[in-house]
Amino acid sequence: MRQKDLLELETRRDHIRAKRDRFNEERQTEFRAGFDQISRTLKHIYRTITDGGDAELEFCSSNDPFVDGVELR
């Protein structure tokens, strides 16, 4: 493989990685916004139907909710 071809492939690879990173960041941001809204709504509805009870939606781990999930307490 020629040096020029290798450099072109490395540039493409770096471009794809940058896109992937931006996508993952946006996915986390959008998920968090939706999660927060759902959590607030859940808390409000649960208090209403249980006359003061408490429910929370939270991340199982602070690392990655797409891997670790969420839980209802």
C-alpha positions, 0 to 999 in steps of 0.5 A: 500500500502506498503512503498516500493511500495509507494517509487517506485511509487514516484520515477517513478513519479519523473522520468516522471516529469523530462522527461516532463520538459526536453521535454518542455525545448527542445521544447521551444529551438527548437521552438525559433530557428525556430521562429527566422529563420522564422522571419528573412526570413519574414523580408527580403522577405517583405522588398524585395517585398514591396521595404522597408516595414517592417514586424515582427513576434513576440510572443503575450506574453513572457510566452508561445508561445504554449499557447499565440501564435504569431502575424505578425505585 
